[in-house]
Amino acid sequence: MLVVEDLVLDTSKYRAMRAQRPLKLNPTNIDILALLMLRSPGIVSKEEIAEMLWGELGVNKSSGVGTRVHQIRKVVDDGFAFPLLHTVYGVGYQLRK
């Protein structure tokens, strides 16, 4: 179980909840969310996420990471009292209050 504020991720069952509400995320986006939660409140670079998704060749595909993060942000942040997923411009992404 990973927990950041009111966000809970059960990595063994690939289930996420925020404020006790279930979140619908695909397995790839759950993997990204798990990485962000493990490093929270640290910053995870686009390149690290791309490498996790696509291996060493993924560094050249880091533009696709933004699409994934946008999908995660819509599910994790929209409709809640405060955002958790933050962009650190020029560096990467951070999960924190």
MMTF fields as JSON, N, C-alpha, C and O atoms, coordinates in Angstrom:
{
  "mmtfVersion": "1.0.0",
  "mmtfProducer": "UNKNOWN",
  "numBonds": 387,
  "numAtoms": 388,
  "numGroups": 97,
  "numChains": 1,
  "numModels": 1,
  "chainsPerModel": [1],
  "groupsPerChain": [97],
  "chainIdList": ["A"],
  "bondAtomList": [4, 2, 8, 6, 12, 10, 16, 14, 20, 18, 24, 22, 28, 26, 32, 30, 36, 34, 40, 38, 44, 42, 48, 46, 52, 50, 56, 54, 60, 58, 64, 62, 68, 66, 72, 70, 76, 74, 80, 78, 84, 82, 88, 86, 92, 90, 96, 94, 100, 98, 104, 102, 108, 106, 112, 110, 116, 114, 120, 118, 124, 122, 128, 126, 132, 130, 136, 134, 140, 138, 144, 142, 148, 146, 152, 150, 156, 154, 160, 158, 164, 162, 168, 166, 172, 170, 176, 174, 180, 178, 184, 182, 188, 186, 192, 190, 196, 194, 200, 198, 204, 202, 208, 206, 212, 210, 216, 214, 220, 218, 224, 222, 228, 226, 232, 230, 236, 234, 240, 238, 244, 242, 248, 246, 252, 250, 256, 254, 260, 258, 264, 262, 268, 266, 272, 270, 276, 274, 280, 278, 284, 282, 288, 286, 292, 290, 296, 294, 300, 298, 304, 302, 308, 306, 312, 310, 316, 314, 320, 318, 324, 322, 328, 326, 332, 330, 336, 334, 340, 338, 344, 342, 348, 346, 352, 350, 356, 354, 360, 358, 364, 362, 368, 366, 372, 370, 376, 374, 380, 378, 384, 382],
  "bondOrderList": [1, 1, 1, 1, 1, 1, 1, 1, 1, 1, 1, 1, 1, 1, 1, 1, 1, 1, 1, 1, 1, 1, 1, 1, 1, 1, 1, 1, 1, 1, 1, 1, 1, 1, 1, 1, 1, 1, 1, 1, 1, 1, 1, 1, 1, 1, 1, 1, 1, 1, 1, 1, 1, 1, 1, 1, 1, 1, 1, 1, 1, 1, 1, 1, 1, 1, 1, 1, 1, 1, 1, 1, 1, 1, 1, 1, 1, 1, 1, 1, 1, 1, 1, 1, 1, 1, 1, 1, 1, 1, 1, 1, 1, 1, 1, 1],
  "groupList": [{"groupName": "MET", "atomNameList": ["N", "CA", "C", "O"], "elementList": ["N", "C", "C", "O"], "formalChargeList": [0, 0, 0, 0], "bondAtomList": [1, 0, 2, 1, 3, 2], "bondOrderList": [1, 1, 2], "singleLetterCode": "M", "chemCompType": "L-PEPTIDE LINKING"}, {"groupName": "LEU", "atomNameList": ["N", "CA", "C", "O"], "elementList": ["N", "C", "C", "O"], "formalChargeList": [0, 0, 0, 0], "bondAtomList": [1, 0, 2, 1, 3, 2], "bondOrderList": [1, 1, 2], "singleLetterCode": "L", "chemCompType": "L-PEPTIDE LINKING"}, {"groupName": "VAL", "atomNameList": ["N", "CA", "C", "O"], "elementList": ["N", "C", "C", "O"], "formalChargeList": [0, 0, 0, 0], "bondAtomList": [1, 0, 2, 1, 3, 2], "bondOrderList": [1, 1, 2], "singleLetterCode": "V", "chemCompType": "L-PEPTIDE LINKING"}, {"groupName": "GLU", "atomNameList": ["N", "CA", "C", "O"], "elementList": ["N", "C", "C", "O"], "formalChargeList": [0, 0, 0, 0], "bondAtomList": [1, 0, 2, 1, 3, 2], "bondOrderList": [1, 1, 2], "singleLetterCode": "E", "chemCompType": "L-PEPTIDE LINKING"}, {"groupName": "ASP", "atomNameList": ["N", "CA", "C", "O"], "elementList": ["N", "C", "C", "O"], "formalChargeList": [0, 0, 0, 0], "bondAtomList": [1, 0, 2, 1, 3, 2], "bondOrderList": [1, 1, 2], "singleLetterCode": "D", "chemCompType": "L-PEPTIDE LINKING"}, {"groupName": "THR", "atomNameList": ["N", "CA", "C", "O"], "elementList": ["N", "C", "C", "O"], "formalChargeList": [0, 0, 0, 0], "bondAtomList": [1, 0, 2, 1, 3, 2], "bondOrderList": [1, 1, 2], "singleLetterCode": "T", "chemCompType": "L-PEPTIDE LINKING"}, {"groupName": "SER", "atomNameList": ["N", "CA", "C", "O"], "elementList": ["N", "C", "C", "O"], "formalChargeList": [0, 0, 0, 0], "bondAtomList": [1, 0, 2, 1, 3, 2], "bondOrderList": [1, 1, 2], "singleLetterCode": "S", "chemCompType": "L-PEPTIDE LINKING"}, {"groupName": "LYS", "atomNameList": ["N", "CA", "C", "O"], "elementList": ["N", "C", "C", "O"], "formalChargeList": [0, 0, 0, 0], "bondAtomList": [1, 0, 2, 1, 3, 2], "bondOrderList": [1, 1, 2], "singleLetterCode": "K", "chemCompType": "L-PEPTIDE LINKING"}, {"groupName": "TYR", "atomNameList": ["N", "CA", "C", "O"], "elementList": ["N", "C", "C", "O"], "formalChargeList": [0, 0, 0, 0], "bondAtomList": [1, 0, 2, 1, 3, 2], "bondOrderList": [1, 1, 2], "singleLetterCode": "Y", "chemCompType": "L-PEPTIDE LINKING"}, {"groupName": "ARG", "atomNameList": ["N", "CA", "C", "O"], "elementList": ["N", "C", "C", "O"], "formalChargeList": [0, 0, 0, 0], "bondAtomList": [1, 0, 2, 1, 3, 2], "bondOrderList": [1, 1, 2], "singleLetterCode": "R", "chemCompType": "L-PEPTIDE LINKING"}, {"groupName": "ALA", "atomNameList": ["N", "CA", "C", "O"], "elementList": ["N", "C", "C", "O"], "formalChargeList": [0, 0, 0, 0], "bondAtomList": [1, 0, 2, 1, 3, 2], "bondOrderList": [1, 1, 2], "singleLetterCode": "A", "chemCompType": "L-PEPTIDE LINKING"}, {"groupName": "GLN", "atomNameList": ["N", "CA", "C", "O"], "elementList": ["N", "C", "C", "O"], "formalChargeList": [0, 0, 0, 0], "bondAtomList": [1, 0, 2, 1, 3, 2], "bondOrderList": [1, 1, 2], "singleLetterCode": "Q", "chemCompType": "L-PEPTIDE LINKING"}, {"groupName": "PRO", "atomNameList": ["N", "CA", "C", "O"], "elementList": ["N", "C", "C", "O"], "formalChargeList": [0, 0, 0, 0], "bondAtomList": [1, 0, 2, 1, 3, 2], "bondOrderList": [1, 1, 2], "singleLetterCode": "P", "chemCompType": "L-PEPTIDE LINKING"}, {"groupName": "ASN", "atomNameList": ["N", "CA", "C", "O"], "elementList": ["N", "C", "C", "O"], "formalChargeList": [0, 0, 0, 0], "bondAtomList": [1, 0, 2, 1, 3, 2], "bondOrderList": [1, 1, 2], "singleLetterCode": "N", "chemCompType": "L-PEPTIDE LINKING"}, {"groupName": "ILE", "atomNameList": ["N", "CA", "C", "O"], "elementList": ["N", "C", "C", "O"], "formalChargeList": [0, 0, 0, 0], "bondAtomList": [1, 0, 2, 1, 3, 2], "bondOrderList": [1, 1, 2], "singleLetterCode": "I", "chemCompType": "L-PEPTIDE LINKING"}, {"groupName": "GLY", "atomNameList": ["N", "CA", "C", "O"], "elementList": ["N", "C", "C", "O"], "formalChargeList": [0, 0, 0, 0], "bondAtomList": [1, 0, 2, 1, 3, 2], "bondOrderList": [1, 1, 2], "singleLetterCode": "G", "chemCompType": "PEPTIDE LINKING"}, {"groupName": "TRP", "atomNameList": ["N", "CA", "C", "O"], "elementList": ["N", "C", "C", "O"], "formalChargeList": [0, 0, 0, 0], "bondAtomList": [1, 0, 2, 1, 3, 2], "bondOrderList": [1, 1, 2], "singleLetterCode": "W", "chemCompType": "L-PEPTIDE LINKING"}, {"groupName": "HIS", "atomNameList": ["N", "CA", "C", "O"], "elementList": ["N", "C", "C", "O"], "formalChargeList": [0, 0, 0, 0], "bondAtomList": [1, 0, 2, 1, 3, 2], "bondOrderList": [1, 1, 2], "singleLetterCode": "H", "chemCompType": "L-PEPTIDE LINKING"}, {"groupName": "PHE", "atomNameList": ["N", "CA", "C", "O"], "elementList": ["N", "C", "C", "O"], "formalChargeList": [0, 0, 0, 0], "bondAtomList": [1, 0, 2, 1, 3, 2], "bondOrderList": [1, 1, 2], "singleLetterCode": "F", "chemCompType": "L-PEPTIDE LINKING"}],
  "groupTypeList": [0, 1, 2, 2, 3, 4, 1, 2, 1, 4, 5, 6, 7, 8, 9, 10, 0, 9, 10, 11, 9, 12, 1, 7, 1, 13, 12, 5, 13, 14, 4, 14, 1, 10, 1, 1, 0, 1, 9, 6, 12, 15, 14, 2, 6, 7, 3, 3, 14, 10, 3, 0, 1, 16, 15, 3, 1, 15, 2, 13, 7, 6, 6, 15, 2, 15, 5, 9, 2, 17, 11, 14, 9, 7, 2, 2, 4, 4, 15, 18, 10, 18, 12, 1, 1, 17, 5, 2, 8, 15, 2, 15, 8, 11, 1, 9, 7],
  "groupIdList": [1, 2, 3, 4, 5, 6, 7, 8, 9, 10, 11, 12, 13, 14, 15, 16, 17, 18, 19, 20, 21, 22, 23, 24, 25, 26, 27, 28, 29, 30, 31, 32, 33, 34, 35, 36, 37, 38, 39, 40, 41, 42, 43, 44, 45, 46, 47, 48, 49, 50, 51, 52, 53, 54, 55, 56, 57, 58, 59, 60, 61, 62, 63, 64, 65, 66, 67, 68, 69, 70, 71, 72, 73, 74, 75, 76, 77, 78, 79, 80, 81, 82, 83, 84, 85, 86, 87, 88, 89, 90, 91, 92, 93, 94, 95, 96, 97],
  "secStructList": [7, 3, 3, 3, 6, 6, 3, 3, 3, 3, 6, 6, 6, 6, 3, 3, 3, 3, 6, 6, 3, 3, 3, 7, 7, 7, 2, 2, 2, 2, 2, 2, 2, 2, 2, 2, 2, 2, 2, 6, 6, 1, 3, 3, 3, 2, 2, 2, 2, 2, 2, 2, 2, 2, 4, 4, 4, 4, 4, 4, 4, 6, 2, 2, 2, 2, 2, 2, 2, 2, 2, 2, 2, 2, 2, 2, 6, 6, 6, 1, 1, 1, 7, 7, 3, 3, 3, 3, 6, 6, 6, 3, 3, 3, 3, 7, 7],
  "xCoordList": [0.836, 0.0, 0.88, 1.827, 0.537, 1.208, 0.182, -0.966, 0.589, -0.317, 0.372, 1.488, -0.291, 0.137, -1.121, -2.049, -1.136, -2.319, -3.54, -3.548, -4.581, -5.79, -5.834, -6.885, -4.698, -4.563, -3.942, -2.885, -4.611, -4.138, -4.06, -4.984, -2.941, -2.752, -2.37, -1.367, -3.185, -2.885, -2.189, -2.842, -0.875, -0.098, -0.323, -0.147, -0.704, -0.917, -2.223, -2.339, -3.2, -4.495, -4.718, -5.75, -3.738, -3.856, -5.133, -5.884, -5.369, -6.541, -6.099, -5.254, -6.688, -6.392, -7.669, -8.752, -7.518, -8.643, -8.148, -7.007, -9.037, -8.736, -9.959, -11.086, -9.723, -10.809, -11.865, -13.067, -11.384, -12.205, -13.098, -14.05, -12.792, -13.521, -12.615, -11.461, -13.117, -12.302, -11.96, -12.779, -10.743, -10.274, -10.105, -9.638, -10.483, -10.329, -9.077, -9.033, -8.067, -6.798, -6.404, -6.623, -5.821, -5.338, -4.03, -3.406, -3.61, -2.413, -1.145, -0.335, -0.971, 0.227, 0.206, 1.226, -0.94, -1.033, -0.898, -0.408, -1.324, -1.115, 0.375, 0.857, 1.107, 2.555, 3.231, 4.122, 2.804, 3.369, 3.006, 3.853, 1.748, 1.311, 2.095, 2.461, 2.355, 3.136, 4.531, 5.026, 5.167, 6.497, 6.45, 7.303, 5.462, 5.318, 5.071, 5.605, 4.264, 3.968, 5.183, 5.431, 5.939, 7.152, 8.158, 8.845, 8.243, 9.216, 8.691, 9.458, 7.39, 6.776, 7.444, 7.715, 7.714, 7.421, 8.524, 8.582, 9.38, 10.445, 9.916, 8.747, 10.786, 10.433, 10.882, 11.979, 10.023, 10.342, 10.408, 9.469, 11.512, 11.684, 10.878, 10.537, 10.582, 9.898, 10.718, 10.169, 12.027, 12.909, 12.844, 12.877, 12.752, 12.632, 11.331, 11.31, 10.253, 8.971, 9.013, 8.537, 9.585, 9.687, 10.519, 10.163, 11.614, 12.454, 11.711, 11.844, 10.928, 10.143, 9.129, 8.913, 8.514, 7.486, 8.043, 7.528, 9.106, 9.574, 11.034, 11.598, 11.649, 13.036, 13.99, 13.609, 15.22, 16.25, 15.897, 16.277, 15.184, 14.792, 13.696, 13.405, 13.092, 12.007, 12.401, 11.553, 13.671, 14.116, 13.75, 13.462, 13.757, 13.391, 11.886, 11.427, 11.111, 9.651, 9.068, 7.889, 9.875, 9.405, 8.224, 7.536, 7.971, 6.799, 5.502, 4.493, 5.514, 4.336, 4.022, 2.903, 4.988, 4.783, 3.764, 2.939, 3.818, 2.882, 1.438, 0.574, 1.176, -0.175, -0.609, -1.731, 0.272, -0.04, -0.294, -1.248, 0.552, 0.405, -0.908, -1.587, -1.259, -2.535, -3.706, -4.644, -3.648, -4.706, -4.79, -5.879, -3.644, -3.608, -4.142, -4.927, -3.717, -4.145, -5.667, -6.282, -6.271, -7.733, -8.445, -9.468, -7.916, -8.549, -8.223, -9.102, -6.976, -6.504, -6.874, -7.102, -6.939, -7.142, -8.52, -9.044, -9.121, -10.398, -11.493, -11.707, -12.179, -13.28, -12.881, -13.725, -11.617, -11.157, -10.767, -10.538, -10.694, -10.485, -9.156, -9.067, -8.129, -6.816, -6.085, -6.28, -5.238, -4.487, -3.309, -2.74, -2.961, -1.792, -0.678, 0.501, -1.037, -0.05, 0.367, -0.445, 1.647, 2.165, 3.257, 4.063, 3.268, 4.335, 5.413, 5.13, 6.642, 7.788, 8.448, 9.224, 8.134, 8.509, 10.013, 10.838, 10.327, 11.711, 12.389, 13.545, 11.67, 12.288, 11.491, 12.049, 10.18, 9.378, 8.091, 7.435, 7.719, 6.429, 6.638, 7.592, 5.695, 5.795, 4.394, 3.422, 4.3, 3.04, 3.135, 3.902, 2.339, 2.344, 1.116, 0.457, 0.812, -0.3, 0.128, -0.657],
  "yCoordList": [-1.183, 0.0, 1.246, 1.368, 2.152, 3.444, 4.504, 4.437, 5.479, 6.529, 7.88, 8.053, 8.836, 10.239, 11.061, 11.064, 11.755, 12.526, 11.608, 10.612, 11.93, 11.098, 10.148, 9.595, 9.968, 9.066, 7.756, 7.746, 6.659, 5.329, 4.451, 4.417, 3.738, 2.826, 1.453, 1.294, 0.47, -0.92, -1.491, -1.827, -1.602, -2.036, -3.505, -3.898, -4.316, -5.734, -5.967, -6.927, -5.087, -5.237, -4.197, -4.203, -3.303, -2.23, -1.426, -1.174, -1.026, -0.223, 1.063, 1.059, 2.156, 3.456, 4.072, 3.883, 4.829, 5.545, 6.908, 7.066, 7.88, 9.194, 9.629, 9.581, 10.051, 10.44, 9.327, 9.588, 8.097, 6.882, 6.678, 5.9, 7.379, 7.167, 6.396, 6.778, 5.316, 4.555, 5.399, 6.182, 5.224, 5.93, 4.923, 3.805, 5.321, 4.443, 4.847, 5.888, 3.996, 4.199, 2.897, 1.816, 3.003, 1.79, 1.346, 2.13, 0.111, -0.412, 0.42, 0.577, 0.941, 1.75, 3.018, 3.4, 3.669, 4.889, 4.606, 5.45, 3.436, 3.043, 2.859, 3.23, 2.293, 2.148, 3.513, 3.68, 4.478, 5.83, 6.446, 7.043, 6.3, 6.836, 6.204, 6.894, 4.912, 4.231, 4.831, 5.057, 5.09, 5.703, 7.081, 7.412, 7.875, 9.209, 9.128, 9.93, 8.164, 8.009, 7.52, 7.97, 6.609, 6.113, 7.233, 7.253, 8.161, 9.253, 10.494, 11.408, 10.531, 11.725, 12.091, 11.209, 13.362, 14.533, 14.88, 16.006, 13.935, 14.182, 14.336, 14.069, 14.763, 15.01, 13.833, 13.303, 13.43, 12.376, 13.04, 13.72, 12.838, 13.484, 12.767, 11.592, 13.499, 12.901, 11.739, 10.708, 11.91, 10.876, 9.596, 8.498, 9.728, 8.54, 7.788, 6.559, 8.544, 7.91, 7.237, 6.113, 7.927, 7.359, 6.085, 5.109, 6.081, 4.885, 3.736, 2.583, 4.047, 3.014, 2.399, 1.187, 3.234, 2.759, 2.051, 1.011, 2.619, 2.15, 1.705, 1.489, 1.567, 1.14, 2.258, 3.429, 1.895, 2.894, 3.759, 4.928, 3.206, 3.985, 4.99, 5.878, 4.856, 5.729, 7.167, 8.057, 7.413, 8.781, 9.675, 10.857, 9.124, 9.902, 10.078, 10.838, 9.39, 9.458, 10.23, 10.074, 11.053, 11.712, 12.638, 13.007, 13.023, 13.865, 13.093, 13.7, 11.78, 10.958, 10.876, 10.534, 11.184, 11.157, 12.215, 11.977, 13.371, 14.443, 14.022, 14.402, 13.239, 12.736, 11.828, 11.936, 10.943, 10.025, 10.792, 10.502, 11.759, 12.537, 13.321, 13.442, 13.848, 14.564, 13.631, 14.029, 12.4, 11.423, 11.143, 11.086, 10.971, 10.688, 11.882, 11.718, 13.084, 14.303, 14.458, 14.84, 14.163, 14.28, 13.37, 13.754, 12.181, 11.214, 11.513, 11.446, 11.839, 11.993, 13.35, 13.444, 14.401, 15.752, 16.35, 17.051, 16.094, 16.732, 16.316, 15.13, 17.317, 17.059, 16.907, 16.6, 17.114, 17.004, 18.379, 19.31, 18.502, 19.788, 20.453, 21.68, 19.651, 20.215, 19.273, 18.059, 19.833, 18.985, 18.304, 18.836, 17.133, 16.413, 16.329, 16.316, 16.273, 16.072, 17.427, 18.155, 17.746, 19.051, 18.895, 17.965, 19.81, 19.88, 20.806, 21.929, 20.332, 21.167, 21.486, 20.689, 22.653, 23.007, 22.873, 23.371, 22.182, 21.962, 20.832, 20.505, 20.231, 19.185, 17.879, 16.842, 17.915, 16.694, 16.88, 17.914, 15.874, 15.865, 15.496, 14.814, 15.984, 15.786, 15.512, 16.14, 14.585, 14.268, 14.756, 14.222, 15.789, 16.376, 17.268, 17.587, 17.671, 18.598, 19.988, 20.929],
  "zCoordList": [0.0, 0.0, 0.0, 0.777, -0.887, -0.914, -0.547, -0.985, 0.252, 0.697, 0.589, 1.078, -0.049, -0.088, 0.159, -0.651, 1.289, 1.702, 1.715, 2.437, 0.921, 0.901, -0.297, -0.621, -0.941, -2.089, -1.618, -0.986, -1.933, -1.521, -2.757, -3.57, -2.89, -4.016, -3.486, -2.79, -3.827, -3.497, -4.726, -5.714, -4.665, -5.825, -6.163, -7.317, -5.199, -5.485, -6.249, -7.011, -6.044, -6.712, -7.812, -8.483, -7.989, -8.997, -8.788, -9.731, -7.536, -7.199, -6.521, -5.626, -6.968, -6.38, -5.848, -6.402, -4.74, -4.157, -3.695, -3.262, -3.799, -3.226, -2.433, -2.927, -1.206, -0.303, -0.257, -0.24, -0.239, -0.165, -1.385, -1.336, -2.484, -3.742, -4.697, -4.891, -5.296, -6.25, -7.479, -7.96, -7.973, -9.165, -10.298, -10.079, -11.498, -12.659, -13.426, -14.081, -13.326, -14.031, -14.703, -14.157, -15.891, -16.548, -15.89, -15.175, -16.119, -15.452, -15.686, -14.772, -16.877, -17.149, -16.31, -15.737, -16.232, -15.439, -13.947, -13.197, -13.519, -12.122, -11.85, -10.779, -12.8, -12.631, -12.479, -11.646, -13.282, -13.183, -11.837, -11.172, -11.439, -10.154, -9.007, -8.056, -9.085, -8.047, -7.942, -6.838, -9.075, -9.067, -8.413, -7.589, -8.777, -8.184, -6.683, -5.918, -6.264, -4.84, -4.068, -2.949, -4.652, -3.988, -3.754, -2.732, -4.695, -4.612, -3.901, -3.598, -3.634, -3.034, -1.718, -0.904, -1.493, -2.297, -3.301, -3.797, -3.594, -4.564, -5.975, -6.253, -6.847, -8.24, -9.096, -8.916, -10.026, -10.987, -12.365, -12.778, -13.062, -14.365, -15.448, -15.312, -16.528, -17.683, -18.223, -18.611, -18.245, -18.781, -17.951, -18.505, -16.633, -15.77, -16.046, -16.106, -16.213, -16.5, -17.864, -18.021, -18.857, -20.203, -20.193, -20.854, -19.457, -19.389, -18.713, -19.123, -17.676, -17.005, -17.978, -17.97, -18.81, -19.729, -20.951, -21.362, -21.537, -22.838, -22.858, -23.931, -21.692, -21.64, -22.028, -22.056, -22.325, -22.628, -23.826, -23.879, -24.777, -25.956, -25.625, -26.426, -24.458, -24.061, -23.832, -23.889, -23.574, -23.325, -24.499, -24.312, -25.706, -26.888, -27.017, -27.869, -26.186, -26.261, -25.081, -24.763, -24.436, -23.222, -23.461, -22.509, -24.706, -24.977, -24.707, -24.347, -24.873, -24.593, -23.107, -22.724, -22.283, -20.837, -20.429, -19.547, -21.063, -20.741, -20.917, -20.127, -21.948, -22.187, -21.043, -20.549, -20.628, -19.521, -18.225, -17.503, -17.939, -16.71, -16.743, -15.723, -17.903, -18.042, -17.716, -17.026, -18.211, -17.924, -16.422, -15.851, -15.801, -14.365, -13.585, -12.651, -13.969, -13.272, -13.315, -12.319, -14.465, -14.584, -13.585, -13.017, -13.369, -12.471, -11.009, -10.15, -10.731, -9.357, -8.758, -7.552, -9.576, -9.044, -9.295, -8.43, -10.452, -10.783, -9.802, -9.551, -9.255, -8.343, -6.889, -6.046, -6.581, -5.196, -4.661, -5.434, -3.348, -2.687, -3.043, -3.087, -3.296, -3.615, -4.561, -4.506, -5.436, -6.359, -5.664, -4.711, -6.154, -5.654, -6.698, -6.344, -7.956, -9.017, -9.588, -10.158, -9.423, -9.823, -10.878, -10.827, -11.823, -12.812, -12.276, -11.858, -12.289, -11.941, -13.279, -13.806, -13.819, -15.184, -15.421, -14.656, -16.504, -16.885, -16.127, -16.397, -15.173, -14.34, -14.418, -14.776, -14.083, -14.086, -13.333, -13.457, -12.542, -11.85, -10.395, -10.02, -9.587, -8.141, -7.595, -8.016, -6.669, -6.003, -4.571, -3.769, -4.252, -2.914, -2.776, -3.766, -1.54, -1.312, -1.698, -1.586]
}
